[in-house]
Amino acid sequence: MSDAAQNRPDQARNETSASAGAVTTGTLVRDVVLYSVARLGLVVVLAVVILFGAKAFGVDVPLIVAALFAVLIALPLSLVLFAKLRKRVNLDISAVDAKRRAEKADLHAKLRGEDRR
């Protein structure tokens, strides 16, 4: 079988759901917090670079302006720098959501009197 035939989206989805079966809400929260802290850290680093970079050229930049430019620069930059972490958060979200949907379907089946196993 060719590589293209083996790399189908439905197979990738099954592999990720099998490997992401151990994802819990705690893991999701940890990864989301880590991603958020990384993005905020990037904003802080960029703001400091803008402030001190401007001082090196003898220009005073207000903190609010440096922070605004840091946020604007960090938005696209974080998508590139933290792509692996962002993808991990997305996989965790989908795994927790799939688990929640399965539990909900199981509950509905039990309420209808069906025995789903």
N, C-alpha and C positions, 0 to 999 in steps of 0.2 A: 504494500500500500504506500502511496506517495506521502511525503511530508505534509503537503497541503490537505490531503484527505484525513490525515491523522490529527491535524490541528483545527478541529471544528469547535465552534463556540460552545455547543452543548457538552462536549467532552471537557472543555476547560472549566465550565461551570460545575460539572460533577467532581472534577479533581479539586477545585477550590472549596467546594462544600464538604468534601471528605476531609481535606486537610484542615479546614476551618471549623470542624466539628467541636473542637475543644475550646472554641472562643466563648468566653463568658462576658457578662455585662461588665464585670470588673476589668477584664482585659480591654474591652472597648473604651471604658472610661480612662484607663491608664494611657492608652494610645492617643485618645483625643486630647487629654491634658498635655501629653508630651508634644504633640503637634502644635497645640496652641502656645505652649511655652517657647517652642523653637521659633515660631513666627513672631511672637512678641520680642524674643531676644534679638532676632534679626532687625526689627524696627529700632530697638534701643541701640544696637551696634551702628546701624546706619545713621541714626540721629547724632551719635557721638562723633562719627566720622565727618558728618556735615559740619557740625559745630567747630571741631578742632581743625578741619580742613580749611574752613573759612577764616579762622583765626590765623592760620599759617600764611594766608594771603593778606592779612591785615583788615579783614572784613568782619563786622559783628553781625551775626545772624541771630534773630530772636529764637528762643527755644521752641515756640509754637510753630514757627515756619520750618525749622529743622525737623520737628516731629511730623509735620504734614508731608514734607518731601520724603521723609523716611518711610512713611506709610505708603505713599504712592510708588516708591521704588520697590518696597518689600512685597507688594502684592504680586507682581509677576515673577519676581526673583524667587519667592518662596515656592511657587509652583514648580520651578526648575530644581532648586536646591533640595527641597524636601519631598520630591516626587515619590520616593520609596516609602516614606512614612505616610504620606497622603494615601497611597494605594493600599497600605496595610490597614489604615483606618476605614477605607471604603470596603475592604474585604470583611473586616470585623463587623461593620454595620450590616452588611448583607447576611453574614452568618447569624448574627443575633436576630435579625428580622426573620430569617428563614426558620430559626428555632421557635420564635414567638408564633409564627403562622402555623407551624406544625402542632404546637401545643394548643393553639386555638381550635384548629381543625379536630384534634383529638377530643377536646372538651365538647365541641358541638356534636361529635359522633356519640360520645357517652350520654349526652343529654337526650339524643334521639333514641337511645337504647341500643345502638350498634356497638359491636365489640371490635374496635380497630386495634390491631397489633401488628 
